[in-house]
Amino acid sequence: MAKPRKHVFHRFDRVTIVEPLVVHRVGYPLGVADGLKHVEAYAADINALLVKMGIISPPSARDLWLDTSPTIWDNGVARALAYSWLRAKRFGGPERTIHTILIEGLRGATCEVMGKRVVYTGKRVPGRSGWGPEDDSDPPYLSQSKAHVLLEVCPVQWDLRRLNNHEEMEVEECNVLPYAEASLSVTEQQETALS
């Protein structure tokens, strides 16, 4: 018995969003934004240290008035500290997941597929390297790996594009239906409600 073939989406296909979970990022629990937020709490202390070391010049009254004073953001120090903090925290754990944001205004919206990509989730296993004549090493890998197809979509209705700052967004393939099937299911629901 053959399995029913699932729908394959192509570029410029129209879809209807059933579950409005927009992909924010794919990865480990802590991201670069979290690291930068943590470093930002120490911005004044880090700036004072950089001035003391002579790496940046002390802000003048004019700089403070025009808000152009040198900061830790100007020379990449903040990003380097954020990455160091993330490595120390091991990026929050070994579990690689899809992080989503619920945008309720997209429920039932018609979108056009602009592209797609496959991402993998699972638990990272670090691997090991061997020593000696028999180099018995295992590279790192994802255990319990699962593939997810992400569709890059753009709402057809112009007013819905503002929900994601007029940028294309990604949704998981399991959260959309082909446009024709979705419109049929909506009319079936309406007919059931009328009877």
N, C-alpha and C positions, 0 to 999 in steps of 0.2 A: 504494500500500500504506500503510495507516494504522499509525502507531506504537502499540504497546501503551500504554495509559494507566497512568501510575504512580498509586499509591495516594495519596489526599488525606486527611490526618488532620484530624479535627474535635475540638472540645472534648469531653472525657469519653470519647474512644476509648481502648481499651486497646492498649498496645504492649508488645513484648518487646525489651529492650535487647540488641543483638548485640555491639556494640563499646562498652564502658563509658567513653567519653571525654566527661567533663562539661565544658561550656564555662565557663572561668574569666572570660574577658573577650574582647571583640572590639576590635581596634585596632592601634596601632603597637607596636613591640618594647618600648619603655619606657612604663610606666604610672605613675599617681600613687603607688601603693604603693612602686614602686622609688625614686621621688623622695623620698618620706618616709623611706625606709630610709637613703638617702644623707645626708639632712639630720640624721637622728638621730645619726649619727656625730659631728656637731659640736654637739650639744645643749648641752653644758656651756659651750663657748665662746660660743655665741649667748646663752645665759641670762646669762652674766657681762656681755656687751655690753649687753643690755637693762637689767640692773640699773644698770650704769654710766651709761647714758643716762637713767635715771629712768623708763623705761616700765613696768617692774615693780618691786615692792619686794623688797629682799633677803629671803631666807627666814629666818625666826626658828627658834630651837631647837624651839619648839612645832610649827611647820610641818613641819620635818624629821621630828619624832617621829610626827606624824599623817599624814605623806606628803601634805600639802596645799600644798606650796610652789609659788609661781607658776612656770610654765614657758613655753617657747615654744609649747606646744600650746594654751595658754589663749586667746591673742588672734589666732590664725590666721597667725602669723609663719612657722611651719613649713610650712604649706600654700603660702604665697606663695613661700617660698624653693624649695620642691620644684618648683613650676610654673616658676620662673625657671631652675632647673637643667635641667628637661626641655626648655624652649624652647632653651636653649643647646646641648643635646645633640640637638636636632631630633627629639625623641621616639624616638631610636634608629634612625631611617631612614625611608624613604618607603613601606615595604611594610606594608600593612594586612592583618592575618591574624587567624585565630581561635586563641586560646590556650586549650588544654584541659588538664584534669587527669585522669589515669587512675585510676578507682576500681574496682578489680578485683571488689569485692563486688557490684557491680551487674550483672555479666555474667549474662544470662539472666533478669533480674528483670522482673516484670510491673509496668508503670507506667500511670498514667492521664494523658492529655494535658490540661493545664490552659490552654494557650494556645500561640500560635506567632507568630514574627516572621521577617522576611527581613532579612538583613544582607549587605553587599557587601564583598568582599575584592579587593585589587589593589594596584597601585603608584600612589601619589599623584603627579600631575603638577601643579606649582605654578601654571601659567597665567601670563598677562602682561596688562598694561593698555597701551592705546595713548595717543597724544597727538595733538592737532590736530583738524581738522574731521572727519576720518574716524576716529572712535573705534573702532579695530580692536583689540578686547580679547578674550581667551580666559579664561573662568573656570577655576578649578582643577577637576580631575576625576580619576577613578580609571581608569588605563589597564589593560587586561587584566582588566577587572572581571568578577567571578563572583558570582552570587547563591547564598546558602546559606539554607535554611529551618531555623530553630532551633525545637525543640519544648520548651515548658516542661512538664516531667513531674513527677509525684509518685509514688513507689513505693506499690504497693497493700499490700505487707507492711509492717507497722508497724516491725519491727525494722530494716529497711533505711533508714528515714528518718533514722536517727542518722548515717549515713555522710556526710550533707551538713548536719549540725546542724539537722535537722528543717525545712530550707528547701527550697522547690521548686528544681529544677535544670533546666538547659537542656542538651539533647543535639541533635546535628545529625540531621536527618531520615534521612540515609543510614545512620545507625548503629542504626536500629530497624527492626523488622518489625511488621506488624499482628499482634495477639495470636493470631488463628486460624491464620494462615500459620506463625507461629513454632511453635505447638504441633504442627502437622502435620509440620513439618520435624524436630522433636525425636522424634516417634513414628517417622518414617521412618528416622532415624538409629538408634533403638533396634532396629527391625526388622532393619536391615542388620547391626547388631552381633550379633543373636541368630542370624542365618543364616550 
